[in-house]
């Protein structure tokens, strides 16, 4: 499990909705920045039942994501994807405001944002996904594929 950094615990920041958040801990991400986790954002995650069951995995997801992508809606934000229990794909969003990067939400998702995808089910047991990078928002580039 990734080490939690409590050195900024108790500090506050204002999120993109203008709400004050109190930092509980931070996690160093593979992108080289610390993502702060707040009590307010953990309460927000409770709106997503499957994600709520995986709150304890937040440090691991931030530090050991299967895939990290820029958010296609805002390239300064990142989406950390992790497959858990072999079947649940979670997306954890990290936003930035005033130089502070923080976990904004976490939710179960059937797809990776910004990628054109096809799903094939083999032998009724194994899920196999083919992702095509959707570089222009319309057509996938058939040369860029991810299989997982």
N, C-alpha and C positions, 0 to 999 in steps of 0.2 A: 504494500500500500504506500502511496506517496506521502511524504512527510508534510504535515500541516505546519504552517508558519504562523505563530500567534503574535509576532512582534507588532502588528498593527491592529490587534484586537481592541475593540472599543472605539476606534476612530470612526468617523462618519463620512459619508459622501452622498451627493445628490444624484439620483439616477435619471435616465432619459425622460421619466414621467414627472420629474420635479420632486420626488419623494426622498426623504432622508432615510438612509440605510446605515446600520451599524455593522462594521466588519467583525465577523467571528474568527475567521482564519483566512489564510491565503495559500495558494498552491502555485509552485513554479511550473509553468507549462513548457512543452518542448519548443515553443516559439520564442522562449527566452524572457517572457514577462510573467509577472505574478497575477493571477486571477483571484479577486477577493470574493469571498462567500459571506453573505449577510443573512441575519435572521429573517429579515423581511422577504428576501428572495426564496429562502427555504419554505416559508409559509405560502408563497405564491405557487411553488411546485406542488403543494397539496391539492391544487385544482386538477392535477394530472395523476389519476390513481396509480397507473403502472409506474410512472416516474417516482411517485412517493415511496414505493417499495424499494427503490434503488438510491435513496438519498445518501446512504452510507457509502455508495460507490462514487460519489462526486469527486473526491480527491484522485481516485484511480482513473476516472474518465478524463479529467483535466491533464493528468500526467502521462497517461498511456492510451490515448484515443486510438481507435483503429484507423480513423481518417479525420483530418482537420481541413476544413475548407473556408474560404472567405464567404460571408453571407452575400448572395447575389444582389440583395437589396441595398446593402451597405458594406463595401469591401473592407472597412475598418473593423467590422465585427466578424467574429469567427464562430463556426459551428464545429463542435467536437462530437464525433460519432463513435459509438461503441456498441458492439453486439454483445449482449449478456445472455447467459443460459442458452446460447446457440440459436436463439430465435427472437429476442427482443432487441430492436434497433432503437437506441436512445440518441437523441440530439440534445446537446447542452450548448446553449448560446452564451457567448461572452461578448458583452458590449463595452464601449468606451465612452466616457464623458469626462471632460476636463482632465485628461491624462490618467484617469483611473479606469482600469479594466476590471470588470466584475461579472460574475455569473448572473445572467438575467433570468433564465428559465431552463427547464429541462423537461422533455416530453418524449413519448414514444412516437415514432414516425414510420410509415411504411416505405419511405424513399429518402434519397439524399437530395437535398435542395439544389436546384440548378443543373441536375443531370437528367438526361432523357433515359428512361429505364424500361426494361422488359423483365418480366418475372417468369421463370419456368419451374415447375414442380416435378422433380424426378422421383419415381418410386414412392410417392406419397409420404416420404419421410424427410427428404433433404430439400431444403430451399436453395435455389441457385439463381443468382441475380446477374444480369448483364447490364452494366451502366455505360451509357454513351455520353461523353462530355457534350453539353449543350452550350457551345461557345457564343452563339449569337441569339439565343433565346428562341430559336425556331427549329433548326435542324441539328441533329447530333452529328459529330464528326466520327465516322466509322473507324478511324485509325486510333482513336483514344478510347480504350475499353478497360473497365475494371471488372474483374470477376471475383466474387466472394461468396 
